[in-house]
Amino acid sequence: SSIYYKYIEPLSYCFSISFKILIITVYGFMKWYICKCLFCKVYLLDLSYNRNAKPMTGSNELRFNLTQIRG
């Protein structure tokens, strides 16, 4: 889709191997984690699920948040 090639493809190089491209399906919606290359922080682009989404840094914190969402 367009969002993949517009955001994911150009930024894929700045993801570490441990979390290259993360896609989660919750309640039928796609959750995209996109790397902001300048600071290499990961943001959750989903205002409907978490209106107060904050940037997550580090793979350990990222895995923790993914576990919470999956649960």
Summary of the structure (lengths in Angstrom):
residues: 71
radius of gyration: 11.8
end to end distance: 27.8
largest distance: 31.5
contacts: 154
relative contact order: 0.17
helix: 39%
strand: 24%
